[in-house]
Amino acid sequence: MTATRSLSVDPGRAMIVLPPGSQPVIGITQRSYANAIAQTISLATRGQTPGENRVEVAFFTAADLPDSAGVEGNLLKLPGIDDFSVAQDMEERLPGVAMAPSAVFVQNKYGPFGYAFGRGTGGEACLYAWQRIADGDSIFRPKSGAVSVRMRICDPKASEAALLRLAYDYSLNASLRRSGWGPAGDAPAPAPGLGQAGAPIYPLPQASIDDMPAPRRVARPRPARQPRIESERLPETQPVPDRPLAGYPTVPPPPTTP
């Protein structure tokens, strides 16, 4: 027997599944509460930034949630999504890393989420993402339960877009056996034109003629210039004088033979 409420579970029982190509799961710790079940999914960590890559997920029932911080009795408090609470979480999980929260509205298949990006030790990319999935009028006391997700991932070989893909493409892999539990709501209805005539569906969006880029002209290679060979100019021949030059002695012609 071990004196702990946390248990190590098989990776196949993870309540969240990350998209293909993400960091491999090296361990899962699960803890049960009177109003929630929480898991810490540890991921492979490489780099020099202090801390470990992990995903923290908690499934809350429709029971009343405590308002005070921490755990009182056997109840888990729903993590806050306000600026102060998120800043505290990032400081705890990414100590000394300057994280910049994004002001851009982003949304995955479960709804809107927030994220912050920064550079850790050695300039490696670090992402911290948070999301609360709840269906109902009240955020703090949802009638159909709630799901809280926290992601902390640093990778020296990844970009911001590559890390952000984990927050876009993860999937919930479990549910609670509670009456009316369903914080994500029902799946949206299919498109009205699905299966109907006159509503073609293409595998990729078809670009119009105006959107298509103009064909580029291929520059033809210019013929190589032949080096100019300058013809050697022969010296001009001087005409033979027909009279003696002044100032020079006259040479007699050779004698003639009889």
C-alpha positions as CSV (number, residue, x, y, z in Angstrom):
1,M,0.0,0.0,0.0
2,T,1.1,3.5,-0.8
3,A,0.2,6.5,1.3
4,T,-1.1,8.6,-1.6
5,R,-4.4,9.4,-3.4
6,S,-2.7,9.6,-6.7
7,L,-2.4,6.6,-8.9
8,S,-0.4,5.8,-12.0
9,V,-2.6,4.7,-14.9
10,D,-1.9,3.3,-18.3
11,P,-1.3,5.8,-21.2
12,G,-4.3,4.3,-23.0
13,R,-6.6,5.7,-20.2
14,A,-5.6,9.3,-20.8
15,M,-8.5,11.6,-20.7
16,I,-6.9,13.7,-23.4
17,V,-5.4,12.5,-26.6
18,L,-2.8,14.7,-28.4
19,P,-2.6,14.9,-32.2
20,P,-0.2,12.6,-34.0
21,G,3.4,13.8,-34.1
22,S,3.3,15.4,-30.7
23,Q,5.6,14.7,-27.7
24,P,5.2,11.1,-26.5
25,V,3.5,10.3,-23.2
26,I,5.8,9.0,-20.6
27,G,3.4,8.7,-17.6
28,I,0.0,9.6,-16.3
29,T,-0.9,10.4,-12.7
30,Q,-4.6,10.3,-11.8
31,R,-6.4,11.5,-8.6
32,S,-10.1,11.3,-7.7
33,Y,-12.1,13.9,-5.8
34,A,-15.6,14.1,-4.7
35,N,-16.5,16.5,-7.5
36,A,-13.8,15.8,-10.1
37,I,-11.2,13.4,-11.6
38,A,-7.9,15.0,-12.5
39,Q,-4.9,13.7,-14.5
40,T,-1.4,15.0,-15.0
41,I,-0.1,13.7,-18.4
42,S,3.7,13.9,-18.4
43,L,5.3,14.3,-21.8
44,A,8.8,13.8,-23.1
45,T,10.9,16.9,-22.2
46,R,13.9,18.0,-24.0
47,G,15.7,21.3,-23.6
48,Q,17.2,23.3,-20.8
49,T,14.1,25.2,-19.5
50,P,13.3,24.3,-15.9
51,G,10.1,22.2,-15.6
52,E,8.5,19.3,-17.5
53,N,6.2,19.2,-20.4
54,R,2.8,18.1,-19.3
55,V,-1.0,18.4,-19.8
56,E,-3.2,18.9,-16.7
57,V,-6.9,18.0,-17.3
58,A,-9.8,17.7,-14.8
59,F,-13.3,16.5,-15.4
60,F,-15.8,18.2,-13.0
61,T,-19.2,16.9,-12.1
62,A,-22.3,19.1,-11.8
63,A,-21.8,19.3,-8.0
64,D,-21.2,22.7,-6.3
65,L,-17.6,23.8,-6.6
66,P,-15.7,25.3,-3.7
67,D,-14.9,29.1,-3.9
68,S,-11.7,29.0,-1.8
69,A,-8.3,28.2,-3.3
70,G,-6.9,24.8,-3.1
71,V,-8.5,21.6,-2.0
72,E,-10.8,21.6,1.1
73,G,-11.8,18.1,2.2
74,N,-12.0,16.1,-1.0
75,L,-13.2,18.9,-3.4
76,L,-11.2,20.3,-6.2
77,K,-11.5,24.0,-7.1
78,L,-12.1,24.8,-10.7
79,P,-9.0,26.6,-12.0
80,G,-9.6,30.3,-12.8
81,I,-9.1,31.7,-16.3
82,D,-8.7,35.4,-15.3
83,D,-5.4,37.1,-15.9
84,F,-4.1,36.9,-12.3
85,S,-4.8,33.2,-12.0
86,V,-3.2,32.4,-15.4
87,A,-0.1,34.5,-14.5
88,Q,0.3,32.5,-11.3
89,D,0.0,29.2,-13.1
90,M,2.6,30.3,-15.7
91,E,5.0,31.5,-13.1
92,E,4.8,28.2,-11.3
93,R,5.2,26.0,-14.4
94,L,7.6,28.3,-16.3
95,P,9.7,30.0,-13.7
96,G,11.9,32.8,-15.1
97,V,10.4,32.6,-18.6
98,A,8.9,35.8,-20.0
99,M,5.6,34.7,-21.4
100,A,3.5,37.0,-23.6
101,P,-0.2,36.2,-23.6
102,S,-1.7,36.4,-27.1
103,A,-4.4,39.0,-27.7
104,V,-5.7,37.1,-30.8
105,F,-9.0,35.3,-30.4
106,V,-8.4,31.5,-31.0
107,Q,-10.9,28.7,-30.9
108,N,-10.7,24.9,-31.3
109,K,-13.5,22.4,-31.7
110,Y,-14.4,22.7,-28.0
111,G,-14.6,26.5,-28.0
112,P,-12.3,29.5,-27.3
113,F,-9.0,29.0,-25.5
114,G,-6.1,31.2,-24.5
115,Y,-2.4,30.8,-24.8
116,A,0.9,32.6,-24.1
117,F,4.2,32.2,-25.9
118,G,7.8,32.9,-24.8
119,R,11.4,31.9,-25.2
120,G,13.0,29.7,-22.5
121,T,16.6,28.8,-21.9
122,G,18.7,28.9,-25.0
123,G,15.9,30.5,-27.0
124,E,13.7,27.4,-27.1
125,A,10.0,27.8,-27.8
126,C,7.6,27.6,-24.9
127,L,3.8,27.5,-25.0
128,Y,1.3,27.7,-22.1
129,A,-2.4,27.1,-23.1
130,W,-5.5,27.1,-21.0
131,Q,-9.2,26.3,-21.7
132,R,-12.4,25.8,-19.8
133,I,-15.1,23.7,-21.5
134,A,-18.5,24.3,-19.9
135,D,-22.0,24.3,-21.3
136,G,-24.6,26.3,-19.3
137,D,-25.4,29.8,-18.2
138,S,-23.2,29.8,-15.1
139,I,-19.5,29.4,-15.7
140,F,-18.5,28.7,-12.0
141,R,-21.4,26.3,-11.3
142,P,-22.2,24.6,-14.6
143,K,-25.2,22.3,-14.5
144,S,-23.6,19.9,-17.0
145,G,-20.1,19.8,-15.5
146,A,-16.9,21.3,-16.8
147,V,-13.5,20.4,-18.2
148,S,-10.3,22.3,-17.3
149,V,-7.2,21.9,-19.5
150,R,-3.7,23.3,-19.0
151,M,-0.8,22.7,-21.3
152,R,2.8,23.5,-20.6
153,I,5.2,22.6,-23.5
154,C,8.8,23.7,-24.4
155,D,10.7,22.4,-27.3
156,P,14.0,23.7,-28.7
157,K,13.2,22.4,-32.2
158,A,9.6,23.5,-32.5
159,S,8.0,26.8,-33.6
160,E,5.0,28.7,-32.1
161,A,2.7,27.3,-34.8
162,A,3.8,23.7,-34.2
163,L,3.2,24.0,-30.4
164,L,-0.1,25.8,-30.9
165,R,-1.3,22.8,-33.1
166,L,-1.4,20.7,-29.9
167,A,-4.0,23.1,-28.4
168,Y,-6.0,23.1,-31.6
169,D,-6.1,19.3,-32.3
170,Y,-6.3,17.6,-29.0
171,S,-9.4,15.4,-28.3
172,L,-11.3,14.5,-25.1
173,N,-11.0,10.7,-24.6
174,A,-13.3,10.1,-21.6
175,S,-16.6,11.1,-20.0
176,L,-18.2,10.9,-16.5
177,R,-21.0,8.5,-15.8
178,R,-23.2,11.3,-14.4
179,S,-26.7,12.1,-15.5
180,G,-26.7,15.1,-17.8
181,W,-22.9,15.4,-17.9
182,G,-21.7,16.9,-21.1
183,P,-19.8,20.2,-20.9
184,A,-18.8,20.1,-24.6
185,G,-22.5,19.9,-25.7
186,D,-23.8,18.0,-28.6
187,A,-22.0,17.7,-31.9
188,P,-23.1,20.3,-34.5
189,A,-25.5,19.2,-37.1
190,P,-24.1,18.4,-40.6
191,A,-24.2,21.0,-43.3
192,P,-27.7,21.3,-44.9
193,G,-26.4,20.5,-48.4
194,L,-24.7,17.3,-47.4
195,G,-26.0,14.5,-49.6
196,Q,-28.2,16.8,-51.7
197,A,-28.0,17.3,-55.4
198,G,-26.7,20.6,-56.7
199,A,-24.2,21.0,-53.7
200,P,-20.8,19.8,-54.9
201,I,-18.2,19.3,-52.3
202,Y,-14.5,19.5,-53.3
203,P,-11.6,18.1,-51.4
204,L,-9.9,21.5,-51.6
205,P,-11.2,25.0,-52.0
206,Q,-11.4,25.9,-55.7
207,A,-9.7,29.2,-56.6
208,S,-11.4,31.6,-59.0
209,I,-9.8,33.1,-62.0
210,D,-9.3,36.4,-60.3
211,D,-7.5,34.6,-57.3
212,M,-5.3,32.5,-59.5
213,P,-1.8,33.9,-59.8
214,A,-0.7,35.2,-63.1
215,P,1.8,32.9,-65.0
216,R,5.3,33.9,-64.6
217,R,7.4,34.6,-67.6
218,V,10.4,32.4,-67.9
219,A,13.5,34.4,-68.8
220,R,15.3,32.9,-71.7
221,P,19.0,32.6,-71.3
222,R,21.0,35.1,-73.4
223,P,23.5,33.6,-75.8
224,A,27.0,33.9,-74.7
225,R,29.0,36.6,-76.3
226,Q,31.9,35.4,-78.4
227,P,35.1,37.1,-77.5
228,R,36.3,39.5,-80.1
229,I,39.5,38.6,-81.7
230,E,41.3,41.6,-82.9
231,S,43.1,40.8,-86.2
232,E,46.7,41.7,-86.1
233,R,47.3,44.6,-88.3
234,L,50.2,44.1,-90.7
235,P,52.6,47.0,-91.0
236,E,51.9,49.0,-94.1
237,T,54.6,48.6,-96.7
238,Q,56.4,51.8,-97.7
239,P,56.6,52.5,-101.5
240,V,60.0,52.1,-103.1
241,P,61.5,55.6,-104.1
242,D,62.3,56.1,-107.8
243,R,65.0,58.7,-107.1
244,P,68.0,59.0,-104.8
245,L,67.2,60.3,-101.3
246,A,68.9,63.5,-100.4
247,G,71.8,63.2,-98.0
248,Y,72.6,59.6,-98.8
249,P,75.5,58.4,-101.0
250,T,74.6,57.0,-104.4
251,V,75.4,53.2,-104.7
252,P,76.5,52.3,-108.2
253,P,74.6,49.5,-109.9
254,P,76.4,46.2,-110.3
255,P,78.4,45.7,-113.5
256,T,76.7,44.1,-116.4
257,T,78.1,41.0,-118.0
258,P,78.7,40.8,-121.8
